[in-house]
Amino acid sequence: MKHVLSSDQYTKESLKEIFDLTDKIKNNPKKYANKLDDKIIAIMFYEPSTRTRLSFETAALKLGAKIITTENAGEFSSAAKGETIQDTVKVIAGYADAMVIRHKSDTSAIEAASVQKIPILNAGAGKGEHPTQALLDLYTIRSKKGRLDNLKVAILGDLLYGRTIHSLIKLLSLYENIEIYGLSKEVFALPQEYIDMLESKGVKYTKCNSFDELPKDLDIIYHTRIQAERFEGDYGKEEFIINKEVLDTFSKDTILLHPLPRVIEIATDVDDDPRACYFEQAHNGLFVRMALLLQVLDRA
């Protein structure tokens, strides 16, 4: 059974398959309009979402599938009564052909998939991973830069709790000659386990303390918001804010990405800069998620 649980499950070859299929869907969406017309997709979100939930729902609908959905499953499902994820999946398997799940637990998607009843797609698991976001991030990089090898990438913001960061760097580590620069407050620094993983894959990781320490010829700047919902206490506001003045210190070929939502870490005066690709990035998520649904349901 096919699941989408972690960036760990992918190889360069399997990523190419997803991205090539995504290109085909994007270039000829009508060809795929009825591929899943006999399927029902369950969308179970235990945490808030805009882009991920709505893009998955739209992806299913554009493929001809029907959806059953809840945007607050923690409150409006039997989880509020103490039902386990495994029991929820066993029940939903009688109603739907695949399940998209977002949950506050790092292991939620793995727990759901352990039942082996229907394909599970991880739409964000606690502070752990967000593999479908990483896939659309990498697809956007490939589309904008024309390659996935030989890249200098800066990751900014919340590197501790940022699950999109964790999934993306795992995928980047599959490619050749990757350099990653991490810029964050010390309290939000990238955990050592991820630094060790990068080093084991031959990826150079450099910890930075200011914009001045980042190379000016970066290929990608990937910013994230502080994940305030993941911790108690107040660590203050984001210190590394990208505005037009900051962005103009980097190359004209540097692209700026963000998984969204943003708070203050990217100023709106950057939005019209051709290097700002975060809204295009969000729209790519629709087509990548269409490709993933086709794959897990053997309709690719």
ChimeraX attribute file (.defattr): number of C-alpha atoms within 10 A of each C-alpha:
attribute: neighborCount
match mode: 1-to-1
recipient: residues
	/A:1	11
	/A:2	15
	/A:3	23
	/A:4	24
	/A:5	24
	/A:6	23
	/A:7	21
	/A:8	13
	/A:9	13
	/A:10	16
	/A:11	13
	/A:12	12
	/A:13	8
	/A:14	11
	/A:15	16
	/A:16	13
	/A:17	15
	/A:18	21
	/A:19	22
	/A:20	15
	/A:21	20
	/A:22	24
	/A:23	18
	/A:24	15
	/A:25	19
	/A:26	17
	/A:27	11
	/A:28	11
	/A:29	15
	/A:30	12
	/A:31	11
	/A:32	19
	/A:33	17
	/A:34	13
	/A:35	19
	/A:36	21
	/A:37	14
	/A:38	10
	/A:39	16
	/A:40	19
	/A:41	25
	/A:42	23
	/A:43	25
	/A:44	24
	/A:45	23
	/A:46	22
	/A:47	17
	/A:48	13
	/A:49	15
	/A:50	10
	/A:51	17
	/A:52	23
	/A:53	21
	/A:54	14
	/A:55	20
	/A:56	25
	/A:57	23
	/A:58	18
	/A:59	23
	/A:60	27
	/A:61	19
	/A:62	21
	/A:63	23
	/A:64	18
	/A:65	21
	/A:66	18
	/A:67	20
	/A:68	14
	/A:69	16
	/A:70	16
	/A:71	19
	/A:72	15
	/A:73	20
	/A:74	18
	/A:75	13
	/A:76	12
	/A:77	17
	/A:78	14
	/A:79	15
	/A:80	11
	/A:81	10
	/A:82	9
	/A:83	11
	/A:84	14
	/A:85	21
	/A:86	19
	/A:87	14
	/A:88	16
	/A:89	27
	/A:90	15
	/A:91	12
	/A:92	19
	/A:93	19
	/A:94	10
	/A:95	13
	/A:96	19
	/A:97	20
	/A:98	24
	/A:99	27
	/A:100	25
	/A:101	24
	/A:102	27
	/A:103	22
	/A:104	17
	/A:105	14
	/A:106	17
	/A:107	16
	/A:108	22
	/A:109	28
	/A:110	19
	/A:111	16
	/A:112	26
	/A:113	23
	/A:114	14
	/A:115	17
	/A:116	16
	/A:117	18
	/A:118	23
	/A:119	25
	/A:120	28
	/A:121	29
	/A:122	26
	/A:123	25
	/A:124	30
	/A:125	24
	/A:126	20
	/A:127	20
	/A:128	21
	/A:129	28
	/A:130	28
	/A:131	29
	/A:132	25
	/A:133	28
	/A:134	25
	/A:135	25
	/A:136	24
	/A:137	27
	/A:138	21
	/A:139	27
	/A:140	23
	/A:141	21
	/A:142	14
	/A:143	15
	/A:144	17
	/A:145	16
	/A:146	10
	/A:147	13
	/A:148	19
	/A:149	16
	/A:150	12
	/A:151	19
	/A:152	20
	/A:153	24
	/A:154	23
	/A:155	24
	/A:156	28
	/A:157	26
	/A:158	26
	/A:159	27
	/A:160	23
	/A:161	24
	/A:162	23
	/A:163	23
	/A:164	25
	/A:165	28
	/A:166	23
	/A:167	22
	/A:168	23
	/A:169	22
	/A:170	22
	/A:171	23
	/A:172	24
	/A:173	21
	/A:174	19
	/A:175	18
	/A:176	14
	/A:177	15
	/A:178	21
	/A:179	20
	/A:180	24
	/A:181	19
	/A:182	22
	/A:183	25
	/A:184	24
	/A:185	20
	/A:186	13
	/A:187	10
	/A:188	18
	/A:189	18
	/A:190	24
	/A:191	12
	/A:192	10
	/A:193	9
	/A:194	16
	/A:195	17
	/A:196	13
	/A:197	14
	/A:198	21
	/A:199	13
	/A:200	11
	/A:201	15
	/A:202	16
	/A:203	21
	/A:204	16
	/A:205	18
	/A:206	14
	/A:207	18
	/A:208	19
	/A:209	13
	/A:210	13
	/A:211	17
	/A:212	10
	/A:213	12
	/A:214	21
	/A:215	15
	/A:216	16
	/A:217	14
	/A:218	21
	/A:219	22
	/A:220	21
	/A:221	24
	/A:222	21
	/A:223	27
	/A:224	26
	/A:225	22
	/A:226	24
	/A:227	16
	/A:228	12
	/A:229	9
	/A:230	12
	/A:231	9
	/A:232	7
	/A:233	6
	/A:234	7
	/A:235	12
	/A:236	7
	/A:237	12
	/A:238	17
	/A:239	12
	/A:240	19
	/A:241	17
	/A:242	20
	/A:243	16
	/A:244	16
	/A:245	10
	/A:246	13
	/A:247	22
	/A:248	15
	/A:249	13
	/A:250	18
	/A:251	14
	/A:252	15
	/A:253	14
	/A:254	22
	/A:255	23
	/A:256	25
	/A:257	24
	/A:258	23
	/A:259	21
	/A:260	15
	/A:261	12
	/A:262	15
	/A:263	12
	/A:264	16
	/A:265	20
	/A:266	23
	/A:267	13
	/A:268	13
	/A:269	11
	/A:270	18
	/A:271	16
	/A:272	10
	/A:273	15
	/A:274	12
	/A:275	20
	/A:276	19
	/A:277	18
	/A:278	22
	/A:279	13
	/A:280	11
	/A:281	24
	/A:282	21
	/A:283	14
	/A:284	22
	/A:285	25
	/A:286	23
	/A:287	27
	/A:288	29
	/A:289	25
	/A:290	27
	/A:291	26
	/A:292	25
	/A:293	28
	/A:294	20
	/A:295	17
	/A:296	19
	/A:297	18
	/A:298	12
	/A:299	12
	/A:300	15
